[in-house]
Amino acid sequence: MDDKAKILLVDDREENLIALEAILSSLDQDLVRARSGEEALKALLTDEYAVILLDVVMPGMDGFETARDIKRRKKTRDLPIIFLTAVNSDPDYAFRGYAAGAVDFISKPFDPWVLRAKVSVFVELHNKNKQLREQTALLREQAALLREQSTLLRDRPADGDPRRPAPGAAAERLAAVEEQAEIVGKRVPDSLRAEVEELERRIADLRRALDGEAPGA
């Protein structure tokens, strides 16, 4: 399994793409090229990216149009975009860029240290969010298993039924899930907040169900 983050480089000029790849190669991530806005949008249909480096001035669909289309899509609306501009670019570019959804601007020629530092921040954030999504999915699976166990306890199948969990074991597992959910809840990004809150409600329901079985444990 490849744990590297993908970084989308969008520029119509070959020399700029070569410069970006040379500067970012030391980050050891997957660098994906796109020579136009249309090509960038196609790339976003199939893969998940940590950040986009997007040239402002391109023939056909320019950077502003591309950014607006990216932000319209539910799947990519939270994807960070760093615009690439010329040093002597129009002062109005900054306003238009932020309005289109940019998080930052970098001027050409690129300062290698600044470029790597800014991109690495978004790569780290992407990796942390990915880890939180995986933890949330695992907690959801554990909550589903506990819900099944609490149902078996409530229905009280025969003692010889191998499916019947020990009440103490179910309570211990729920305590572990509650602890993990608390940790994830403190670090979860806004994009996952609703899902985690729903998970916390389910865990609370499980706690009430198991506590109701305590007298008979």
Solvent accessible surface area in square Angstrom, and as a share of the most:
residue,aa,sasa,rsa
1,M,200,0.89
2,D,90,0.47
3,D,103,0.53
4,K,90,0.38
5,A,3,0.02
6,K,57,0.24
7,I,0,0.00
8,L,0,0.00
9,L,0,0.00
10,V,0,0.00
11,D,0,0.00
12,D,39,0.20
13,R,132,0.48
14,E,64,0.29
15,E,88,0.39
16,N,22,0.11
17,L,0,0.00
18,I,94,0.48
19,A,38,0.30
20,L,0,0.00
21,E,46,0.20
22,A,72,0.56
23,I,21,0.10
24,L,0,0.00
25,S,69,0.45
26,S,83,0.53
27,L,39,0.19
28,D,87,0.45
29,Q,42,0.19
30,D,39,0.20
31,L,46,0.23
32,V,41,0.23
33,R,84,0.31
34,A,0,0.00
35,R,104,0.38
36,S,32,0.20
37,G,0,0.00
38,E,79,0.35
39,E,75,0.34
40,A,0,0.00
41,L,16,0.08
42,K,140,0.59
43,A,21,0.16
44,L,2,0.01
45,L,111,0.55
46,T,109,0.63
47,D,55,0.29
48,E,92,0.41
49,Y,9,0.03
50,A,3,0.02
51,V,0,0.00
52,I,0,0.00
53,L,0,0.00
54,L,0,0.00
55,D,6,0.03
56,V,3,0.02
57,V,100,0.57
58,M,11,0.05
59,P,97,0.61
60,G,73,0.70
61,M,37,0.17
62,D,34,0.18
63,G,0,0.00
64,F,2,0.01
65,E,73,0.33
66,T,0,0.00
67,A,0,0.00
68,R,92,0.33
69,D,36,0.19
70,I,0,0.00
71,K,54,0.23
72,R,166,0.61
73,R,72,0.26
74,K,166,0.71
75,K,133,0.56
76,T,9,0.05
77,R,118,0.43
78,D,105,0.54
79,L,18,0.09
80,P,23,0.14
81,I,0,0.00
82,I,0,0.00
83,F,0,0.00
84,L,0,0.00
85,T,9,0.05
86,A,48,0.37
87,V,111,0.64
88,N,136,0.70
89,S,34,0.22
90,D,73,0.38
91,P,125,0.78
92,D,66,0.34
93,Y,44,0.17
94,A,43,0.34
95,F,151,0.63
96,R,90,0.33
97,G,0,0.00
98,Y,118,0.45
99,A,79,0.61
100,A,5,0.04
101,G,22,0.21
102,A,9,0.07
103,V,67,0.38
104,D,36,0.19
105,F,38,0.16
106,I,10,0.05
107,S,54,0.35
108,K,38,0.16
109,P,121,0.76
110,F,24,0.10
111,D,72,0.37
112,P,55,0.35
113,W,196,0.69
114,V,64,0.37
115,L,0,0.00
116,R,53,0.19
117,A,55,0.43
118,K,58,0.25
119,V,0,0.00
120,S,41,0.26
121,V,92,0.53
122,F,37,0.15
123,V,11,0.06
124,E,96,0.43
125,L,91,0.45
126,H,25,0.11
127,N,58,0.30
128,K,110,0.47
129,N,32,0.16
130,K,58,0.25
131,Q,93,0.41
132,L,9,0.04
133,R,88,0.32
134,E,90,0.40
135,Q,52,0.23
136,T,1,0.01
137,A,35,0.27
138,L,88,0.44
139,L,2,0.01
140,R,89,0.33
141,E,113,0.51
142,Q,43,0.19
143,A,1,0.01
144,A,45,0.35
145,L,71,0.35
146,L,1,0.00
147,R,102,0.37
148,E,101,0.45
149,Q,30,0.14
150,S,6,0.04
151,T,47,0.28
152,L,20,0.10
153,L,3,0.01
154,R,140,0.51
155,D,94,0.49
156,R,121,0.44
157,P,29,0.18
158,A,77,0.60
159,D,128,0.66
160,G,72,0.69
161,D,31,0.16
162,P,132,0.83
163,R,149,0.54
164,R,62,0.23
165,P,17,0.11
166,A,60,0.46
167,P,40,0.25
168,G,44,0.42
169,A,58,0.45
170,A,2,0.01
171,A,37,0.29
172,E,130,0.58
173,R,104,0.38
174,L,0,0.00
175,A,48,0.37
176,A,45,0.35
177,V,1,0.00
178,E,54,0.24
179,E,109,0.49
180,Q,64,0.28
181,A,6,0.05
182,E,103,0.46
183,I,86,0.44
184,V,4,0.03
185,G,10,0.10
186,K,157,0.67
187,R,124,0.45
188,V,10,0.06
189,P,29,0.18
190,D,132,0.68
191,S,80,0.52
192,L,16,0.08
193,R,83,0.30
194,A,75,0.58
195,E,66,0.30
196,V,2,0.01
197,E,70,0.31
198,E,64,0.29
199,L,6,0.03
200,E,69,0.31
201,R,137,0.50
202,R,92,0.34
203,I,8,0.04
204,A,40,0.31
205,D,74,0.38
206,L,6,0.03
207,R,65,0.24
208,R,149,0.55
209,A,40,0.31
210,L,13,0.06
211,D,76,0.40
212,G,57,0.55
213,E,31,0.14
214,A,60,0.47
215,P,124,0.78
216,G,48,0.47
217,A,92,0.71
